[in-house]
Amino acid sequence: MTKKLKTAIVGTGFIGKQHYEAIRRLPNTEIVAIVETDEQRAASFASQYGIANYYTDIDALLDNETLDVVHICTPNALHYPMSKKALEKGVHVFCEKPLSLTSEESGDLVRIAKESNALHAVNLNYRSNAMVREMKERARDEMGDLLLVHGQYIQDWLMYNTDYDWHFDPVMVGPSRTVADIGSHIFDLVQFVTGQKIKRVFAELITVYPTRLKQEQTGETFAQTYTGEHEAVEVVNEDAAMIIAELENGVKASLNLSQVTGGHKNGLVLTLSGSKTSLTWEQENADKLFIGKRDVGNEMIYADAKYLTGSAKSFIALPNGHAVGWADAFKNSIGEFYKHIQGEVNTSDSYVDFETGHYLMKIIEACLKSTQEKRWVDVA
């Protein structure tokens, strides 16, 4: 019989709730506790969601609960210290992205993870979408030689100068906002579907509002509900970025990031240009893969097991027309990690481990250095 995994969630905001819902969709799992610094909110969340125990700090959680997995769903600054504490207790860790504030911190987590023998993952869930898996298979087997890569991740949730939350605080998020937040996703997708690491970058990070009007935020991330008077504050991190990346095989990728582009809610798009076909996946139409051809009609592949190849089939739970999407990829990402813990698979290729998360931190830092020095920078 497969062991039931006892899990805990640290952080009960927007993303913590998504972790809760994804875990509840997986077999042989039990959420035994949550951590939330506000005791009243912690008690309310535990009561509402039927969770037996709650704590206001991670130390109390680790001292009092017997856990298999802890999910770190906090602002960025807490990813490193909380993951470190869990690993040192021998608890498997599933951490939100980015893994840390610096590559020094993420490198330390890789070392600690190896010493602890605990498994570890970073939540970069888009690679766990069925059609991204299909894209990877077809890029390898049918597309021909890879010629170019084009990617964009554009949103509008910060397009007004009155939009402001903790993501603008460098103490909470580190030196990068947009590149660390959504850039980490597209970096991972490019590397995953091509099988090639990003080796160097030329980046221009852009801040469109040197100052923003800050108010007290009363809702979760993306809720954009505020109260009180405006206060003008300096913006020290980027709203957008334009990046050229070079892969190991010399192929160039053009990547466009923005959190200030009206009408685009979560507009992640990736196109691979091959010598035989092109492949395009759009996150907002996540159950489809476009195959572009020159001399014959193009194809649109839908997410149905009978149309797909290889590992993508295992991510299809519904028939064609019953669209799979963001929440399904999220569940798949955690599910692949849990299968590794439970011994059903013996590889970490299906999810992003801390070593890959560490490399993504080095790409982010290379982008920061490139925009400061106006030159190509190798990913060290």
N, C-alpha and C positions, 0 to 999 in steps of 0.2 A: 504494500500500500504506500502511495506517495505521502510523504510527510506534510502535515499542515504547517505552513509558515506563519509564525507570529510576527506581525509587523507593527511599526509605530510611525506616525507622521509628525514631523516637526514643522509647524507653521500651518495655519488654517485659513489663509487668505485665498485669493482666486486660484492659485496654482495648487495649493494644498487640497482644495476641494476636488480638483481634477484627479489628483493622485488617489484620493479616497474613492471616487467613482470608478476609476480604472481597476484598482485592487479588488473592489467588490465584484467585478465581472470575472475575476479569475478563480479557478477552482483551488481548493485546499489552501485557502488563505484566511487569516483572521487579524483584523486590526484591533489590537489590544489596548492601545493608548495613543494619546496625542499630546503634543507640547505646544503651548501658547502662552506668551508672557503675560497677557492680561487674564487674570484668574477668572473673572466673570465671563469673559468671552470663551475661555477654555471650558468652563463648566457648561455653558450653553451649547457649545459645539458638541461636546461629548454626549450630552443629554439628547440633543436633536438627532444625532446620527447613531445613537445606540452603542457608544464606545465605553467600555467599562471604566477606564482610568484616564485621568488627565494630570498634567504637570505644568509648571510654569518655567522650568529650565531643563535642559537636556541631561545635566548631571543626575538629577533626581530620577529621570526616566531610566538611564543606564544603570543606576544603582539598585533600582527597585523592580525592574522588569527583566524577564528572560526573553530575549528577542532574537529572531533570525535576521531581520532586516529593519533598517531605519531609513525613512525617506526624509531628506533635507529639502524643505520647501520654503526657505527663508530668503530675505534679501542677500545679495551676493557676498557681502562682507562676512556673513556667518557660515558660508559653505565650508571654508577651510577649517576653522576651529571645531565646528561640529562634526564634520567628517572625520577629522583626526581623532576626536574623543571616541567616536563609535568604532573606528578601526582598531584603536588601541584596546578596546574591550572585546575584539574579535567578532564584532557584529558586521554583517554585510551592509553596504551603503549604496543607496540609490539617490544621487544628488542632482539638484537642479543645475542648469547651466547659467553662466559659465562656471567652471569648476572652482575658481578662486579669483582673487583680485590680481594676482601676478603669477608668472611662470615659476618663480621661486617657491611660492606656496604650493602650486600644483605639482611641482617636482618633488616636494617634500611628501605630499600625499601619496605619490607613486611609491616612494621608498617605504613609507609606513605600511602601505597596503601589502607590499611584498613580504614585509616582516611579519605581518599579522595573519597571512594566509586567508584573509577575508576577501570575498568577491566585491566588486565595485563597478558602478556604472554612473554615467552622466546622462541626464535626460535630454537627448537630441532625437526626438521622437519621429521626425519626418522620414528618416531612413527605414522606419518600420511600417510605412504605408505600403500596401500591396503593389501599387503601381510604380513606386520607386524601386521596389525589388524587381519588378518586371523590366523597368528601364535598365537596371544594372545588367540583367541577363541578356537583353537584346543588344545593349552596347557592346557586350563581349562577343556575342555570337552572330549578329546580323548587320550591324551598322557599318562595318568596314573600319577603315582607319579613322581615328579621332582627329578632326581638323581644328575645331574651335569649341569653346564652351561659353555660353552666355547665361547669366543668372541675374535675377533681381529679387529683392525682398523689400516691398514698399508698403507703408501703412500711413494712416492719417490721424492716429489718436493723439499726436502731439503737434498738430499743425497750427494751432493758435498760440499766441504768446501768453495766453492765460492758462494753458495746459501745464501742470506742474505736479510732480510727486517725488517720491524718494529716489527715483532713477536719476535725478539731476544732482544728487548729493555724492560727490566723489568718495566720501568716507564709506558710503553704503555700496557703491557700484564699482569703485576703482577709477582709473583714468579714462576709460572708454564707456560710452553708453550704447550707441547704435551698433557699432561693430561687435562689441562683446555680447549684446543682447540678441540681435537678429543675424548679425554677420556670422556668429558661431554656427548657426544652423546651416547657412548656405555653404560655408567652408566645409562642414562635415558632409553635406550632400555631394558636393563636387568630388571630394576625395573618395567617398563611398561608391558612387556610381561609375567613376572612371577607373578606380583601383590605383590612382596616382596621388601621391602627396603633393601639396602645394609647397614649392621649394623657395620661391621668392615673390615679393609683392612690390608694386608701385601704387601708393594710395594717396588720395586727397580726402581728408576728413573735413566736413563742412558744418559750421554752426550758423544757422540762418537767423537766429535771434540771440544777439549778444547778451540781452537781458530778457527775463520773463517776469510775469506778474504772479507771484506766489500767494496762494491762500491755503488755509488748513484743509487738508483732504479728509473727507468723511466716509468715502467708500473704498472699495477694493481697486486694484489696478484695472484700468479700462473703464471704471464706473464714471470717472470724471465728475464727481460731486464734491463741492467745496462750500466753505462757509467763512465768514469774517471778511476783514479788509484785505485788499491787495497790498503786497510789498514787492517792490522791484528788486530782483536779485540777479547777480551775474551768472551766466551760463558758462560752465567750464568744460563741458563735454559736447560731443558732436550730435547733430540732428540727422546727418546723412553722410554718405561716403561713396566715392567712386574708386574702384580698385581694379587694377590689372594684376592677375596672378599667373605665375608660370608653374606648370606641373613638372614632375620628374622627367617626363618624356619630351619636354620642351614646348608642349601645346600651351597656348595662352587662353586665359579665361577672363572675360570682362564681367565685373560684378557691380551692381548698382543697389545701394541701400538708402532707404529714406523712411523716416517716421513722421514726415510733414507733407505727404502727397494726398490731397483730397480725393475721397471716393474709394481709395484702396484700403480695405480693412485688414487683410492679412495676405497681401499679394506676393506670395513666393512662387516664382516661376524659374524653371531650369531647362535649358535647351542644350543638347549635344549635337554638334554638326559632324556627321561622319561622311566618308567617301561614298557610301551607298545610300544611306538614309539619314534623316535627322530624327531626334526624339525630343519631345517636349512634354513636361509634366507641370501642371498648375495646381497649387495647393487648394485653391478655392473651387476647383473641379477635380477633386482628389481621386475620384473613381475612374478617371479616363487617362489614357496615354496616347498622345498624338504621334503618328509616324509619318514624317514628311518625305515625299519621293519626287523625283524630277520628271520622269518619263511616263509614269502611270499614276492612277489615282492615289491620293493620300488615304491613310487609314486612321480610324479612331478606335482604339481597343478599350473595351469596358471591363470593369472589375468583376469577372466571373471566372471560376476555376477552369472552365472548359476553354477559355481563351488564353490562359496564362501558362508560363513555363516555370520549371524549377521551383525555388523556394517560395515564390510569390503565391503559389496555390494555397499554402498552409495559412495564409492570412485572410482568406476569403471564407466568411461564415454565412453570407447571404447571397441569393441569386442575383443575376444581372438586373439592374434597374433599382435595386435596393441599395442606395448609395452608401459606400463606406467613406469615412472621412477622418477628421482630426482626432476625435475621441477614440476611434478604432485604432489608429496608429499609436496613440498614447497608450492604450491598453496593450497592444502588441509589444511595444518597447519594454514595458514592465514585465510582461509575460515571458519574453525571451530571457530576461535576467533571472526570473524566478525558475524557469526550466533549468538553467545552468546550476542554480543553487540546489535544486531538487535532483540533480544528476540525470535529467532527461536529455541534455545536450552537454558536450564537453568542450565547447569553444565559446569565446566571447565575441566572435565576428558579427553576431546578430545585434549587438548593442554597442554603445560607446563606452569603453572602459576608461579608467583614469589615465592610462598612458596616452590614449587618443585625446582625451580631454586636456591633458598637459600639452600636447602638440598644438591643439587649437589655441591654447593660451599664448603659445609662442607666435602663432600667426597673427593674433590680435596685437601683440606687442610689436611685431614687425611692421604692421600697418601704422601704428602710432609713430614709430621711428621714421618710417618713410615720409609721412606727411610733415614731420618736423624738419627733416633734412632734405626733402625734395629729391629723393633718389630711390632707385631700386634697393631693397633690403632683403638679404637672405634670411630665411627662417632658421635660426640657429638651433 
